[in-house]
């Protein structure tokens, strides 16, 4: 990973007080438009079924409606560079008409596979005239405004053929780092022209064999300059972006790791902008292009998980990645947790590291630190085993439980440190019962109640295995209006000695839970078993239910986990 500044996205050191301003730096702003440098990893604007893009996040930051800023030029999620966002319809029509007619000059940086004789090449549509041989443009009479200064009407504006003037900046084997001056209508048109010339841009998965082994996350397309006549200013406006991240390294055959890290942060901008939450997953392994490495932010502390059977980075590279995120967030400590290939045979060195207050980077953190999640306080332990005390992928599920819990009697099985129970209590639950095998975890759950100002009078904590608790509750005649099941994928139980496998045992678990559920009650079932698809989860739940049920929601994962949709699945049902 290069140590040079990351093209305006990672050039300063210290805590990120405004992630949006740093990841989407403003290049130009006036009354009618804003131009920013879009990083890889975020859409230009919202797409169907997707979260907010750069346009919506910038609008929210300025207190505007989500649709107040509209992308005039579109860059795909993993492209980067100049993004023009306009505030009024007239300028939007003007810029888009300029693009359609080939009247806007753009400069791209690209990395492509292929060969190019010499240092320059001009690409033109088949049958078009060479430069300088086409018909002369009509001269404008004195005093007449430039045609681009008028709002386009579709008449009288010359449409120009697409031209791409390529210049090689760097050669690396069969890879070329290219500058491209063009008036292309879109990146799609530009890539098609390059493919026709035998040049395949990295991240372009279309066009045959060269793209089959690539992912769009490897895109090396950066719009470094965008020039057009601005009607309100009455002159040509040229907007330039900082250099692209990692293009030269890609051309030389290296892995542009820093670009992937910036893309991971950009994909999480919605989370990073939430001032009520300071616990976020920053990097999600292979889903963010860095297999075997997970990074989480817990306020001023970072946790780096190294999954040794998947991680391909060296120890030095792991430290550099850790340093990158430490500098971004001004973290005081970075703790490494190594997950060995075989956890059944513990390595004493790894076990010792898991409980060592001395971090890999920084100064020791307290044994317990408070974090915020949507305004709710939780306590995590950065060096107390493999887990810290809160599963961040359930952030949205805890919020949903809080919204649904008012007046309900809630049973939380496999409660761990009782995050769902706290959410239910804050949502007005009449009573909660938290069941977990570990008394230590339940004590931590009680502390979570206290930290949120919740009295324990109507909230019970039971150290028990789930099936044993079902028997006890049935004997006591207990019933509930809301049951939460978040079982482990696999567990070994001692009394009696047996195992729990979620794929095998979930129907039986649901059957027992439903017997305690009043008519009209809500059942939430969640699993992080990768082998269980969403449809398989629903099938297992319905196999266990002895009553009719209606699906209320199958919520997606939060934005910081959304890059890996198979990480966990959840379903909420109303049982009649």
C-alpha positions in Angstrom: 0.0 0.0 0.0 1.4 3.3 -1.0 2.3 5.8 1.7 1.6 8.8 -0.5 -1.5 11.0 0.1 -4.6 9.4 -1.2 -5.8 12.0 -3.8 -7.5 14.3 -1.3 -9.3 11.5 0.5 -6.7 10.5 3.1 -4.1 13.3 3.0 -4.7 14.8 6.4 -4.1 13.1 9.7 -6.3 13.3 12.8 -9.9 12.5 13.8 -12.6 12.8 11.1 -14.9 15.5 12.4 -16.9 15.5 9.1 -16.5 12.3 7.2 -18.7 13.6 4.4 -16.6 16.6 3.7 -13.4 14.6 3.7 -14.7 11.8 1.5 -16.6 14.1 -0.8 -14.4 17.2 -0.9 -16.0 20.2 -2.6 -14.3 21.2 -5.9 -16.7 24.1 -6.9 -20.0 25.5 -5.4 -22.3 28.2 -6.6 -26.0 29.0 -6.3 -26.9 26.5 -9.0 -24.5 23.5 -8.5 -22.0 21.7 -6.3 -19.1 19.7 -7.8 -17.4 17.2 -5.5 -14.7 14.6 -5.9 -16.5 11.3 -5.6 -14.5 8.4 -4.1 -15.0 4.8 -5.2 -17.5 2.9 -3.2 -20.6 5.2 -3.2 -23.3 5.7 -5.9 -23.7 9.1 -7.5 -27.4 9.1 -6.4 -29.9 6.7 -5.0 -30.6 3.7 -7.0 -33.8 1.6 -6.9 -33.7 -0.5 -3.7 -30.5 1.0 -2.6 -29.4 3.4 0.1 -28.7 7.1 -0.3 -25.9 8.1 -2.7 -23.6 11.1 -2.7 -26.3 13.5 -3.9 -28.7 12.6 -1.0 -26.0 12.6 1.7 -24.8 16.0 0.6 -28.4 17.3 0.5 -29.1 16.1 4.0 -25.9 17.7 5.3 -27.1 21.0 4.0 -30.6 20.5 5.5 -32.2 20.0 2.1 -34.7 17.4 0.8 -33.1 14.3 -0.6 -34.0 15.2 -4.2 -32.7 18.8 -3.9 -29.4 17.8 -5.6 -29.4 15.8 -8.8 -26.3 14.2 -10.5 -25.8 15.9 -14.0 -23.1 13.4 -14.9 -23.2 9.9 -13.5 -20.2 7.9 -12.2 -20.8 4.3 -11.3 -20.3 3.1 -7.7 -16.6 2.2 -8.1 -15.6 5.0 -10.5 -14.2 8.2 -8.9 -13.6 11.8 -9.8 -15.6 14.9 -10.7 -19.3 14.6 -9.9 -21.6 17.5 -10.8 -24.7 17.9 -8.7 -27.2 20.6 -9.7 -29.8 22.5 -7.8 -32.2 23.5 -10.7 -33.8 21.9 -13.7 -32.5 24.5 -16.2 -28.8 23.7 -15.4 -29.5 20.0 -15.3 -31.0 20.1 -18.8 -28.1 22.3 -20.0 -25.4 19.9 -18.7 -27.1 16.7 -19.8 -27.7 18.2 -23.3 -24.1 19.1 -23.5 -23.1 15.6 -22.7 -25.5 14.1 -25.2 -24.2 16.3 -27.9 -20.6 15.7 -27.1 -20.0 19.4 -26.2 -18.5 18.8 -22.7 -14.7 18.1 -22.5 -13.6 15.6 -20.0 -10.3 14.1 -18.9 -10.2 10.6 -17.5 -7.5 8.6 -15.9 -7.8 4.9 -16.7 -5.9 1.6 -16.2 -6.5 -0.8 -19.0 -5.2 -4.2 -20.2 -4.0 -4.4 -23.7 -1.3 -3.0 -26.0 -0.8 0.4 -27.5 1.8 1.3 -30.1 3.5 4.5 -29.3 2.5 6.9 -26.6 -0.7 8.3 -28.2 -3.8 7.1 -30.0 -6.9 9.0 -31.2 -10.2 7.0 -31.3 -13.1 8.1 -33.4 -16.4 6.5 -34.5 -16.2 4.4 -37.6 -16.6 6.6 -40.7 -16.0 10.0 -39.0 -13.8 12.6 -40.5 -10.2 13.2 -39.1 -9.6 16.2 -37.0 -9.8 19.5 -38.8 -11.6 18.1 -41.9 -15.2 18.3 -40.9 -17.6 21.1 -41.8 -16.9 24.5 -40.4 -19.1 25.7 -37.6 -21.3 28.7 -38.3 -19.8 31.9 -37.0 -21.9 33.7 -34.4 -23.0 37.2 -35.3 -21.6 39.9 -33.1 -23.4 40.3 -29.8 -25.1 36.9 -30.0 -24.7 34.7 -26.9 -22.7 31.5 -27.1 -25.2 28.7 -27.9 -24.1 26.9 -24.7 -25.1 29.9 -22.7 -28.7 29.4 -23.7 -30.9 26.6 -22.3 -30.8 23.9 -24.9 -33.9 23.6 -27.1 -32.8 20.7 -29.3 -32.3 22.9 -32.4 -29.4 24.9 -33.6 -26.8 23.1 -31.4 -24.2 21.1 -33.2 -23.8 17.5 -32.2 -20.2 16.5 -32.2 -18.8 13.0 -32.8 -17.2 11.3 -29.9 -13.4 11.5 -29.8 -11.0 9.9 -27.3 -7.4 11.1 -27.4 -5.3 8.6 -25.4 -1.9 9.2 -23.9 0.1 6.6 -22.0 1.3 7.8 -18.6 2.9 4.6 -17.5 3.4 1.0 -18.9 3.5 -2.1 -16.7 3.6 -5.3 -18.7 0.2 -5.7 -20.3 -1.2 -2.9 -18.2 -1.4 0.8 -19.2 -2.0 3.8 -17.1 -3.8 6.2 -19.6 -4.9 9.7 -19.7 -8.0 10.1 -22.0 -9.2 13.5 -23.3 -12.7 12.9 -24.6 -16.2 14.3 -25.1 -17.8 10.9 -24.5 -21.5 10.9 -23.4 -20.8 8.4 -20.6 -18.2 6.1 -19.1 -20.1 3.2 -20.8 -19.6 4.8 -24.2 -15.9 5.4 -23.5 -15.3 1.9 -22.3 -17.0 0.5 -25.4 -14.7 2.6 -27.6 -11.7 1.3 -25.7 -12.8 -2.3 -26.0 -13.2 -1.9 -29.7 -9.6 -0.7 -29.8 -8.4 -3.8 -27.8 -8.1 -2.0 -24.5 -10.1 -3.3 -21.5 -10.5 -1.0 -18.6 -10.0 -2.6 -15.1 -13.4 -3.2 -13.5 -15.2 -3.4 -16.9 -16.8 -6.8 -16.6 -18.4 -6.6 -20.0 -16.9 -7.4 -23.4 -15.7 -10.9 -23.2 -12.9 -12.8 -21.6 -10.7 -10.0 -20.2 -13.4 -9.0 -17.7 -14.4 -12.4 -16.5 -11.9 -12.6 -13.7 -12.5 -9.0 -12.6 -14.9 -7.4 -10.2 -16.5 -3.9 -10.6 -14.8 -3.1 -7.3 -11.5 -3.1 -9.2 -12.7 -0.2 -11.4 -9.9 2.1 -12.5 -11.9 4.9 -14.0 -11.3 8.4 -12.6 -12.8 11.6 -14.1 -10.1 14.1 -13.3 -11.5 17.1 -15.3 -14.9 18.3 -16.5 -15.2 21.5 -18.5 -18.4 23.2 -19.8 -19.9 26.6 -20.4 -21.7 27.7 -17.2 -24.8 29.8 -18.3 -25.0 31.7 -15.0 -21.3 32.6 -14.9 -21.3 33.4 -18.6 -17.9 31.6 -19.1 -16.3 28.2 -19.4 -16.0 26.4 -16.0 -13.2 23.8 -15.6 -13.5 21.6 -12.6 -10.5 19.5 -11.6 -10.2 16.6 -9.2 -7.2 15.4 -7.2 -5.3 12.4 -8.7 -6.7 8.9 -8.5 -5.7 6.5 -5.8 -3.7 3.4 -6.7 -3.8 3.6 -10.5 0.0 3.5 -11.0 0.2 0.6 -8.5 -2.5 -1.3 -10.5 -0.6 -0.6 -13.8 2.5 -2.1 -12.2 0.6 -5.2 -11.2 0.3 -4.4 -7.5 -2.8 -4.5 -5.4 -4.3 -1.0 -4.8 -5.2 -1.7 -1.2 -5.6 1.9 -0.2 -8.3 2.4 -2.9 -10.3 -0.4 -1.5 -10.0 1.0 2.0 -11.3 4.4 0.8 -14.1 2.7 -1.1 -15.1 0.8 2.1 -15.3 4.1 4.1 -17.3 5.7 1.3 -19.8 2.8 1.3 -20.4 3.6 5.0 -20.9 7.3 4.8 -24.5 7.1 5.9 -23.3 5.3 9.1 -20.4 7.6 9.7 -22.6 10.7 9.4 -24.9 9.4 12.2 -23.9 11.4 15.3 -26.0 9.1 17.5 -23.8 6.1 16.7 -20.1 5.6 17.2 -19.8 1.9 16.7 -19.4 0.9 13.1 -17.9 -1.9 11.0 -15.4 -0.1 8.8 -14.1 -3.1 6.7 -15.9 -6.4 6.1 -13.3 -8.8 4.7 -13.7 -10.2 1.2 -16.9 -8.3 0.7 -14.8 -5.1 0.7 -12.0 -6.7 -1.3 -9.7 -7.5 1.6 -10.3 -11.2 2.5 -9.8 -12.2 6.1 -9.6 -8.7 7.6 -12.4 -7.1 9.6 -12.1 -3.6 11.2 -14.6 -2.2 13.7 -14.7 1.2 15.3 -15.8 1.3 19.0 -15.7 5.1 19.7 -12.0 5.9 20.1 -10.8 2.2 19.9 -10.5 0.1 16.8 -10.7 -3.7 16.7 -8.9 -5.5 13.9 -9.9 -9.2 13.4 -7.5 -11.3 11.4 -9.1 -14.5 10.1 -6.0 -16.5 9.5 -7.5 -19.1 7.2 -8.6 -16.3 4.8 -6.3 -13.4 5.3 -3.7 -12.9 2.5 -2.0 -9.8 4.0 1.4 -10.0 5.7 1.7 -8.8 9.4 3.3 -5.6 8.1 0.3 -4.9 5.7 -2.1 -5.6 8.5 -0.3 -2.9 10.6 -0.4 -0.5 7.7 -4.2 -1.0 7.2 -4.6 -0.5 11.0 -2.6 2.7 10.8 -4.7 3.9 7.9 -8.0 3.6 9.9 -6.3 4.9 13.1 -5.3 8.1 11.4 -8.7 8.5 9.8 -10.5 8.3 13.1 -7.9 9.6 15.5 -8.2 6.3 17.4 -6.2 6.1 20.6 -5.8 2.3 20.5 -5.9 -0.5 17.9 -6.4 -4.0 19.2 -5.7 -7.1 17.0 -7.7 -10.3 17.4 -6.3 -13.2 15.5 -8.8 -16.0 14.7 -6.7 -19.2 14.1 -7.7 -21.8 11.6 -8.3 -24.3 14.4 -9.9 -22.7 17.4 -10.4 -26.1 19.0 -6.6 -26.2 19.8 -5.9 -22.8 21.4 -2.6 -21.2 20.8 -1.3 -19.8 24.1 0.2 -16.8 22.4 -3.0 -15.9 20.7 -5.0 -16.4 23.9 -2.6 -14.1 25.8 -2.9 -11.4 23.1 -6.7 -11.5 23.4 -6.5 -10.4 27.0 -3.5 -8.1 26.8 -4.3 -4.4 27.6 -1.4 -3.3 25.4 -2.7 -2.6 21.9 -1.0 -3.3 18.6 -1.0 0.5 18.0 -1.5 3.4 20.4 -1.9 3.5 24.2 -3.9 1.1 26.4 -7.6 1.6 26.5 -9.8 1.1 29.7 -11.0 -2.4 30.2 -14.6 -1.2 29.5 -15.6 1.7 27.2 -19.0 3.1 26.5 -20.3 3.3 22.9 -23.5 4.8 21.5 -25.9 3.1 19.1 -28.8 5.3 17.9 -28.5 7.1 21.3 -28.5 3.9 23.3 -25.5 3.2 25.6 -23.7 -0.1 25.6 -20.4 -1.2 27.2 -17.8 -3.1 25.3 -14.6 -4.7 26.3 -11.8 -4.4 23.7 -9.5 -7.1 25.2 -11.7 -9.7 26.8 -11.7 -12.6 24.3 -12.8 -12.8 20.7 -16.0 -10.8 21.2 -16.4 -7.3 22.6 -19.9 -7.6 23.9 -22.1 -6.3 21.1 -22.9 -7.6 17.6 -23.0 -4.5 15.4 -24.9 -6.3 12.5 -28.0 -6.2 14.7 -28.1 -2.4 15.0 -31.2 -2.0 12.8 -32.9 -5.1 14.3 -32.5 -3.6 17.8 -34.1 -0.4 16.5 -37.0 -2.3 15.0 -37.5 -4.2 18.3 -37.6 -0.9 20.1 -40.3 0.3 17.7 -42.4 -2.8 18.1 -42.1 -3.5 21.9 -44.4 -1.0 23.4 -46.6 -2.7 26.1 -45.4 -6.2 25.1 -44.0 -9.0 27.3 -40.7 -9.8 25.6 -38.7 -13.1 25.8 -35.1 -12.7 24.5 -33.4 -16.1 24.1 -29.6 -16.5 23.5 -29.6 -13.0 25.0 -25.8 -12.6 25.2 -25.4 -9.1 26.8 -29.1 -8.3 26.5 -28.9 -5.7 23.7 -32.4 -6.7 22.4 -33.8 -6.6 25.9 -32.5 -3.1 26.5 -34.0 -2.0 23.2 -37.3 -3.5 24.1 -37.3 -1.8 27.5 -36.5 1.6 26.0 -39.4 1.0 23.6 -41.8 0.6 26.5 -42.0 -3.2 26.9 -44.1 -4.1 29.9 -41.6 -6.8 30.9 -38.5 -8.6 29.5 -37.0 -11.9 30.2 -33.4 -12.4 29.1 -32.2 -16.0 28.8 -28.5 -17.0 28.3 -26.3 -19.8 29.4 -23.6 -17.4 30.7 -24.2 -15.6 34.0 -21.3 -13.3 33.1 -23.1 -12.1 30.0 -26.3 -11.6 31.9 -24.5 -9.5 34.5 -23.2 -7.3 31.7 -26.8 -7.1 30.4 -27.9 -5.8 33.8 -25.2 -3.1 33.5 -26.6 -2.1 30.1 -30.0 -1.6 31.7 -28.4 0.6 34.4 -26.3 2.7 31.9 -29.6 3.5 30.1 -31.4 4.5 33.3 -33.7 1.5 33.3 -34.8 0.0 36.6 -34.6 -3.8 36.8 -38.0 -4.3 38.6 -39.9 -5.6 35.5 -36.9 -7.3 33.8 -35.7 -10.8 34.6 -32.4 -12.5 33.8 -32.3 -16.3 33.6 -29.1 -18.4 33.3 -30.4 -21.4 31.3 -30.2 -23.3 28.1 -33.1 -22.4 25.8 -35.0 -25.7 25.7 -34.7 -26.0 29.5 -36.2 -22.6 29.9 -39.1 -23.6 27.6 -40.0 -26.4 29.9 -39.8 -24.2 33.0 -41.9 -21.4 31.4 -44.6 -23.9 30.4 -44.8 -25.3 33.9 -45.1 -21.8 35.3 -47.8 -20.9 32.7 -45.7 -18.0 31.3 -46.6 -16.5 27.9 -45.2 -13.6 25.9 -46.2 -11.1 23.2 -42.8 -11.0 21.5 -40.1 -13.7 21.3 -36.6 -13.1 20.0 -34.5 -16.0 18.7 -30.9 -15.3 17.7 -29.2 -18.7 18.2 -25.6 -19.6 17.4 -24.8 -21.5 14.3 -23.3 -24.3 16.4 -22.9 -24.9 20.1 -21.8 -27.7 22.4 -24.0 -28.2 25.5 -22.8 -30.0 28.6 -25.9 -31.0 30.5 -27.0 -33.3 29.0 -24.0 -33.5 26.6 -25.2 -32.7 23.1 -24.8 -30.2 20.3 -27.0 -27.5 18.8 -26.9 -27.1 15.0 -29.1 -24.2 13.7 -29.8 -25.9 10.4 -31.0 -29.1 12.1 -32.5 -27.7 15.3 -34.2 -24.4 14.3 -37.6 -25.9 13.5 -37.7 -27.5 17.0 -36.6 -24.2 18.6 -39.3 -22.3 16.8 -41.9 -24.8 17.7 -41.1 -24.5 21.4 -41.0 -20.7 21.3 -44.3 -20.4 19.5 -46.0 -22.4 22.3 -45.2 -19.5 24.6 -46.4 -16.8 22.2 -49.8 -15.3 22.6 -52.0 -14.9 19.5 -51.0 -11.8 17.5 -47.6 -12.0 19.0 -44.4 -11.2 17.2 -41.6 -13.7 16.5 -38.1 -12.5 15.4 -35.7 -15.2 14.2 -32.1 -14.4 13.1 -29.1 -16.4 12.0 -25.6 -15.8 10.9 -25.3 -19.2 9.3 -24.0 -18.6 5.8 -25.2 -22.0 4.6 -28.8 -21.0 5.4 -30.3 -18.7 2.7 -33.2 -16.3 3.4 -35.7 -18.8 1.8 -34.2 -21.6 3.9 -34.6 -19.6 7.1 -38.2 -18.9 6.3 -38.8 -22.6 5.5 -37.2 -23.7 8.8 -39.3 -21.2 10.7 -42.6 -22.3 9.0 -41.6 -25.9 9.6 -41.6 -25.3 13.3 -44.6 -23.1 13.5 -47.8 -24.9 14.4 -49.9 -21.8 13.7 -50.4 -19.4 10.8 -48.0 -16.5 10.6 -47.5 -13.4 8.4 -44.1 -12.0 7.5 -43.8 -8.4 8.8 -40.3 -7.8 7.5 -37.1 -9.3 6.2 -34.9 -6.4 7.0 -31.6 -6.0 5.1 -28.3 -5.6 6.9 -27.1 -2.1 8.0 -25.0 -0.2 5.4 -21.7 -1.2 7.1 -22.6 -4.9 6.5 -24.6 -4.6 3.3 -21.6 -5.5 1.1 -22.0 -9.0 2.4 -25.7 -9.9 2.3 -25.1 -13.5 3.3 -23.5 -12.5 6.6 -26.8 -12.7 8.5 -30.5 -13.0 7.8 -33.5 -12.0 9.9 -37.3 -12.4 9.7 -40.1 -10.8 11.8 -43.5 -12.6 11.8 -46.8 -12.0 13.4 -48.2 -15.3 14.7 -52.0 -15.8 14.9 
